[in-house]
Amino acid sequence: MFTLLFLPFKLLKWFLKLSGVRGGLLLAIGIGIGVLIAPERGAVLRARLQARIEEARRGPVPPTVDPIV
């Protein structure tokens, strides 16, 4: 139980040892900036992207042309 509880801390320690303090600080700053400027929640963004993908798959809508009489 304690192994699973402390696993994130062990992984963080391993990452910092591998990347150094500078890499860890850059990662923390990047995560902080991403959280601050995130436009919306993930579910809302995924729904919007899915709608745009479906619209792109349907192709462009042909313009309606009035017949010349």
BELZINOR-V882094 format. One line per field, one symbol per residue. phi: phi as a letter, one per 20 degrees, with the letter a starting at -180 (. if undefined). psi: psi as a letter, one per 40 degrees, with the letter a starting at -180 (. if undefined). burial: 1 if it has 24 or more other C-alpha atoms within 12 Angstrom, else 0. Layout:
phi: ???
psi: ???
burial: ???
This chain:
phi: .ffffegfffffffffffenffffffffffffffffdffaffffffffffffffffffnfeffedffed
psi: dddddeddddddddddddeiddddddddddddddddehdiidddddddddddddddddiihiihhhih.
burial: 000000000000000000000000000000000000000000000000000000000000000000000
